[in-house]
Amino acid sequence: MQRLFASRTQWAVGNGFFHSGIIDTDESQSVYVYDCGSINRPANRAALTREIGEFGKQLDLRDAGVDIMFISHFDEDHVSGIPELTQRVRVTKFVLPMIPGPDRLLLYSRSLLDRTPGRPIGSFYGSFITDPDAALRALGATGVFFIPPTQPQGGDEGDAGEPLHEERKPIRDIDSDQGNTTAHVDLEISTKLATISRDGDVVWEWRYAQSQQSTSVMKDFAGELVKAGAIAREVDLHDSREIARLVQTRPADLADAYRLAIRKVGRSFTRNLSSLMLYSGPPVAGWCSTLTRRSTACPPFEDVFVSGDRPGFLGLGDANLRSKARRAHVNAVFKERKKRVGTFAPAHHGSHLDWNVSLLDGLGGGSGYRPTLVFSASGAYDHPHLKVLLEANEAGATTKVVGVEEPSRLTESFAIFYQP
């Protein structure tokens, strides 16, 4: 039986996202982050800086860095804090969705319309849109891994995916019966999940998935850029050099092209179909018992625990879930893992457009279990929507809004007893 200590925190940044976790496997620990950014408002940016600082202090005490960072999608409010984070702590590996350059440029163009007058987009964001691999490696990353879309039907539970990275770290294991022995902790990354193993037993996993991408507005967006003389042909948007040129020299044309294209498509336009969704928790195979404590502070593991909560986390980024088929895809891909999930971050900060109560199906194993729904939101853009909060509470769930003030921070500490 493996005993794990784990702590995860939804940091107080308001509309944006910054989620972190620390998993202790005896004398070894692994640290992960899921998104790091905020909307471009002074209070939100200040909150993000404060929370990055607090996260850095925690890692200083552990003499640790971030082993793996997951990026859900390319909206600025989910990635704007990455440069500041990497200045404060070491981040070695990134996992992010494989999204074509034209689609990234579309999101960048949308962000140009959301700017506060006189506040330009940071240089990192433009570089990140142009070439994510180069931008992240410039910040010190030693590995950048791109995850392709999964098929809409899901149903690939037994497939670990194509291997992308594997590393082994020896640790000194003190056993009172056998004396000192050497154990190994392995981190493996594939196209469908990442895992932590201790002496061959998988003790923690991150399962990720994104839906097939279909951006209906792209042809109109490219056509408007051709009309404006910003590009010669639609195919130019697949050239990273052209994307860089447009970002650096034609922001007004990008903003106009986006606005005109959206007007043509109308209400049927959708964004973020390829947001990377993430499960974090013990593997589904095996026996698991959990003691947990929730707090707005950052409690040590020695604090009093309360039994009964499920240790898994499921975050949907800004996934567009406005169709029944896409919601069914989420439920199919994470069906088995939802049994372990006690903390759920619904899509798009609690937007009612990407919400349906069916997303609660199977959380915590069902049978009347009451999950906690957490929303990183401060009221901007009507997030979280009252309809979402009401329906979640009517279904018996607990809702927690993590805004910009420090007391709204949510920290969970776990003692997990796991038998692979």
C-alpha positions in Angstrom: 0.0 0.0 0.0 1.3 3.5 -0.9 0.6 6.4 1.3 0.6 9.7 -0.5 0.4 13.3 0.7 -1.0 15.7 -1.7 -2.0 19.4 -1.7 -3.6 21.4 -4.4 -4.6 25.1 -4.5 -7.0 27.1 -6.7 -5.2 30.5 -6.4 -7.2 33.7 -6.0 -6.9 35.5 -9.4 -10.5 36.1 -10.3 -11.3 35.7 -14.0 -8.2 33.7 -15.1 -6.9 30.4 -13.9 -4.0 29.2 -11.7 -4.3 25.7 -10.3 -1.4 23.9 -8.7 -0.7 20.6 -6.9 2.1 18.9 -4.9 2.2 15.1 -4.6 4.5 13.6 -2.1 5.5 9.9 -2.6 7.5 9.3 0.6 10.9 11.0 0.0 10.0 12.3 -3.5 7.6 15.0 -4.6 6.2 16.1 -7.9 4.7 19.6 -8.5 2.3 20.5 -11.3 0.5 23.6 -12.5 -2.6 23.9 -14.7 -2.7 27.3 -16.4 -1.5 30.6 -15.0 -3.1 33.9 -16.0 -5.7 36.5 -15.5 -7.8 39.0 -17.4 -6.1 42.3 -18.1 -7.5 44.3 -15.2 -5.4 45.9 -12.4 -7.0 44.0 -9.5 -6.7 40.7 -11.3 -3.1 41.2 -12.4 -2.2 42.3 -8.9 -3.9 39.2 -7.4 -2.0 36.9 -9.9 1.3 38.5 -8.8 0.5 38.0 -5.1 -0.5 34.3 -5.6 2.5 33.5 -7.7 4.6 34.9 -4.9 2.9 32.8 -2.3 3.3 29.7 -4.5 6.9 30.5 -4.9 7.3 30.6 -1.1 5.8 27.2 -0.7 8.2 25.7 -3.3 11.2 27.5 -1.6 10.3 25.7 1.6 10.4 22.4 -0.3 13.4 23.2 -2.4 11.3 22.3 -5.4 10.4 23.5 -8.9 7.4 22.7 -11.2 7.9 19.3 -12.8 5.1 19.7 -15.3 2.8 22.5 -16.4 -0.4 21.9 -18.4 -1.8 24.7 -20.6 -5.5 24.3 -21.4 -5.7 26.7 -24.4 -4.3 29.9 -25.9 -6.5 32.6 -24.4 -4.4 35.3 -22.7 -6.2 35.0 -19.4 -4.9 31.5 -19.0 -1.3 32.1 -20.0 -0.4 35.7 -19.2 1.3 34.8 -15.9 3.7 32.2 -17.3 6.7 34.6 -17.7 6.2 35.8 -14.1 5.8 32.2 -12.8 9.0 31.0 -14.6 10.9 34.0 -13.2 9.8 33.0 -9.7 10.1 29.1 -9.9 11.7 26.6 -12.2 9.3 25.1 -14.7 10.8 22.3 -16.7 8.1 20.6 -18.9 4.9 21.9 -20.6 2.0 19.9 -22.0 -0.4 21.8 -24.2 -3.0 21.2 -26.9 -1.9 20.9 -30.6 -3.7 23.9 -32.1 -2.8 25.2 -35.6 -1.3 28.6 -36.1 -4.4 30.2 -37.7 -6.6 29.2 -34.8 -4.1 30.6 -32.3 -4.0 33.8 -34.3 -7.8 34.1 -34.2 -7.7 34.0 -30.4 -4.9 36.6 -30.4 -7.0 38.8 -32.6 -10.0 38.5 -30.2 -7.7 39.6 -27.3 -6.9 42.8 -29.2 -10.6 43.8 -28.9 -10.5 43.1 -25.1 -7.7 45.5 -24.3 -8.0 48.4 -21.9 -7.0 51.5 -23.9 -3.3 52.2 -23.7 -2.4 48.7 -22.4 -0.7 46.8 -25.2 -0.5 43.0 -25.2 2.7 41.7 -23.6 5.5 40.6 -25.9 5.3 37.0 -24.5 1.8 36.5 -25.7 2.6 37.4 -29.2 5.6 35.1 -29.2 3.6 32.3 -27.6 0.9 32.6 -30.3 3.5 32.6 -33.1 5.7 29.7 -31.8 4.7 28.2 -28.5 7.6 25.8 -28.4 10.2 28.5 -28.9 8.5 30.9 -26.5 8.4 28.3 -23.7 11.9 27.1 -24.2 13.1 30.7 -24.0 11.7 30.7 -20.5 13.8 27.7 -19.5 11.6 24.7 -20.5 13.5 21.5 -21.3 10.5 19.8 -22.8 7.4 21.0 -24.6 4.8 18.4 -25.6 1.8 18.9 -27.9 -1.3 16.8 -27.4 -3.5 16.0 -30.5 -7.3 16.1 -30.3 -9.1 12.9 -29.2 -11.8 11.4 -31.2 -15.3 12.6 -30.2 -16.5 9.2 -29.2 -13.9 8.7 -26.5 -13.7 5.0 -25.5 -9.9 4.7 -25.4 -9.6 4.0 -21.6 -7.1 1.2 -22.0 -4.8 3.1 -24.4 -1.9 5.0 -22.7 -1.1 6.9 -25.9 2.1 7.4 -27.8 5.1 7.8 -25.4 6.6 11.3 -25.4 8.9 11.5 -22.4 10.2 9.3 -19.6 12.5 10.0 -16.8 13.6 8.1 -13.6 14.7 9.6 -10.3 16.3 7.3 -7.7 15.4 8.1 -4.0 16.7 6.7 -0.7 14.0 4.5 0.7 14.2 3.7 4.5 12.6 0.4 5.4 12.8 -0.7 9.0 12.7 -4.4 8.1 15.1 -4.5 5.1 17.4 -1.6 5.9 18.1 1.2 3.4 17.1 0.4 -0.1 16.9 2.4 -3.3 13.5 3.1 -4.8 12.7 4.9 -8.1 10.1 7.5 -9.0 9.3 7.7 -12.7 7.5 10.5 -14.6 6.1 9.4 -18.0 4.3 11.6 -20.5 2.3 10.3 -23.4 -0.3 11.7 -25.8 -3.1 10.8 -23.5 -1.9 10.9 -19.9 1.1 11.5 -17.7 1.9 9.3 -14.7 4.0 9.1 -11.6 5.2 5.6 -10.7 7.0 4.5 -7.6 9.0 1.3 -8.1 6.8 0.4 -11.0 3.4 1.1 -9.4 1.5 4.0 -10.9 0.4 6.2 -7.9 -0.7 9.4 -9.6 -1.9 10.3 -13.1 -3.0 13.3 -15.2 -5.5 12.4 -17.9 -6.0 15.0 -20.5 -8.2 15.3 -23.6 -9.4 17.8 -26.1 -12.3 17.6 -28.5 -11.9 17.6 -32.3 -11.4 21.2 -33.5 -13.7 22.9 -36.0 -13.6 26.7 -36.2 -16.4 27.9 -38.5 -15.1 31.4 -38.6 -11.6 30.7 -39.9 -12.3 31.0 -43.7 -14.0 34.4 -43.2 -11.2 35.6 -40.9 -8.6 34.8 -43.5 -10.7 36.3 -46.3 -10.9 39.6 -44.4 -7.1 39.7 -44.0 -6.7 39.1 -47.7 -9.2 42.0 -48.5 -7.2 44.2 -46.2 -3.9 43.3 -48.0 -2.5 41.9 -44.7 -1.8 38.5 -46.4 -1.8 37.4 -50.0 -3.5 34.0 -49.6 -5.3 32.1 -46.9 -2.5 29.5 -46.8 -0.2 32.2 -45.5 -1.7 31.8 -42.1 0.0 28.4 -41.8 3.4 30.1 -42.0 4.8 31.0 -38.6 6.8 33.8 -40.1 3.6 35.3 -41.5 1.9 35.0 -38.1 4.9 36.7 -36.5 4.7 39.5 -39.1 1.0 40.0 -38.5 1.3 40.1 -34.7 4.1 42.6 -34.9 3.0 44.9 -37.6 -0.8 44.5 -38.4 -2.7 44.5 -35.1 -5.4 46.8 -36.4 -6.0 44.6 -39.4 -6.2 41.5 -37.1 -8.8 43.2 -34.9 -10.9 44.4 -37.8 -10.7 41.0 -39.5 -11.9 39.3 -36.4 -14.8 41.7 -35.9 -16.0 41.5 -39.5 -15.7 37.7 -39.6 -17.7 37.2 -36.4 -20.4 39.5 -37.8 -20.7 37.3 -40.9 -20.9 34.0 -38.9 -23.3 35.4 -36.3 -24.5 33.6 -33.2 -23.3 30.3 -34.4 -19.6 31.2 -33.8 -17.9 29.2 -31.0 -14.4 29.4 -29.5 -12.1 27.1 -27.6 -13.3 23.8 -29.0 -9.8 22.4 -28.3 -9.3 23.4 -24.7 -7.2 20.8 -22.9 -9.2 19.2 -20.1 -7.4 17.7 -17.1 -7.9 15.0 -14.5 -5.4 14.9 -11.6 -5.6 12.2 -9.0 -4.9 8.5 -8.2 -5.3 6.0 -11.0 -8.8 4.5 -11.3 -7.5 0.9 -11.0 -6.9 0.0 -7.4 -8.2 0.7 -3.9 -8.2 4.2 -2.5 -9.0 5.7 0.9 -8.7 9.4 1.6 -8.5 11.9 4.4 -8.7 15.5 3.4 -8.8 19.1 4.7 -10.1 22.2 2.9 -9.0 25.7 3.8 -8.5 29.1 2.3 -5.0 29.1 3.9 -2.1 26.8 3.0 -2.3 24.2 5.8 0.5 21.7 6.7 -0.2 18.1 6.2 -0.2 17.6 10.0 -3.6 19.5 10.3 -6.7 17.5 11.3 -8.2 15.7 8.3 -11.8 14.8 7.6 -12.6 11.6 5.8 -14.9 11.0 2.9 -13.8 13.4 0.2 -12.6 12.1 -3.2 -9.0 13.1 -4.0 -9.4 13.7 -7.8 -9.6 17.0 -9.6 -11.2 17.6 -13.0 -10.8 21.0 -14.8 -12.3 21.7 -18.2 -10.4 24.9 -19.1 -12.5 27.0 -21.4 -13.8 24.0 -23.4 -16.8 24.8 -25.6 -19.5 22.5 -24.4 -22.5 24.0 -26.1 -23.6 20.8 -27.8 -24.9 17.6 -26.3 -22.3 15.7 -28.3 -19.3 17.6 -26.8 -20.7 17.1 -23.3 -21.1 13.4 -24.0 -17.5 13.3 -25.1 -16.3 14.8 -21.8 -18.4 12.3 -19.8 -17.1 9.4 -22.0 -13.4 10.3 -21.8 -13.4 10.9 -18.0 -16.1 8.4 -17.1 -14.0 6.1 -14.9 -11.9 8.9 -13.4 -15.0 10.9 -12.4 -15.5 8.3 -9.7 -12.4 9.7 -8.0 -13.3 13.4 -8.5 -14.3 15.4 -5.5 -13.3 18.9 -6.9 -14.6 20.0 -10.3 -13.8 23.2 -12.2 -16.5 23.5 -14.9 -15.7 25.1 -18.3 -15.2 28.8 -18.9 -15.3 30.1 -15.3 -18.9 29.0 -14.9 -20.4 30.4 -18.2 -23.9 29.2 -18.6 -23.3 28.7 -22.3 -20.8 25.8 -21.6 -22.7 24.3 -18.7 -25.2 21.5 -18.3 -26.1 19.7 -15.1 -25.3 16.4 -16.9 -21.6 17.2 -16.5 -22.1 16.3 -12.8 -23.0 12.7 -13.7 -20.7 10.2 -12.1 -18.7 12.6 -10.0 -17.4 11.0 -6.9 -18.9 7.7 -7.9 -22.5 8.9 -7.8 -24.8 7.5 -5.1 -25.6 10.9 -3.7 -22.0 12.0 -3.4 -21.8 15.8 -3.2 -18.8 17.2 -5.2 -17.3 20.7 -4.8 -17.5 22.9 -7.8 -14.8 25.6 -7.9 -15.0 28.7 -10.2 -12.0 31.1 -10.8 -14.1 34.2 -11.4 -14.7 37.7 -10.2 -18.0 38.5 -11.9 -16.4 39.7 -15.1 -18.4 38.6 -18.2 -21.1 37.3 -15.9 -18.9 34.5 -14.6 -19.9 32.5 -12.8 -23.5 32.7 -14.1 -26.3 32.6 -11.5 -28.0 29.7 -13.5 -24.9 27.6 -13.0 -24.6 28.2 -9.3 -28.3 27.5 -8.8 -28.4 24.3 -10.8 -25.2 23.0 -9.2 -26.6 23.6 -5.7 -30.0 22.2 -6.6 -28.1 19.0 -7.6 -26.6 18.8 -4.1 -23.1 20.1 -5.1 -21.2 22.7 -3.1 -20.0 25.8 -5.0 -16.9 27.8 -4.3 -16.0 31.0 -6.2 -12.3 31.9 -6.1 -12.1 35.6 -6.8 -9.3 38.2 -6.5 -9.1 38.4 -2.7 -6.8 36.2 -0.8 -9.5 34.7 1.6 -11.2 33.2 -1.5 -8.2 31.0 -2.2 -9.1 27.2 -2.0 -6.5 24.8 -0.6 -7.0 21.1 -0.2 -4.6 18.8 1.6 -4.9 15.0 1.4 -3.6 11.9 3.0 -4.2 9.1 0.4 -3.9 5.4 1.1 -3.6 3.7 -2.3 -3.3 0.1 -3.2 -2.3 -0.3 -6.9 
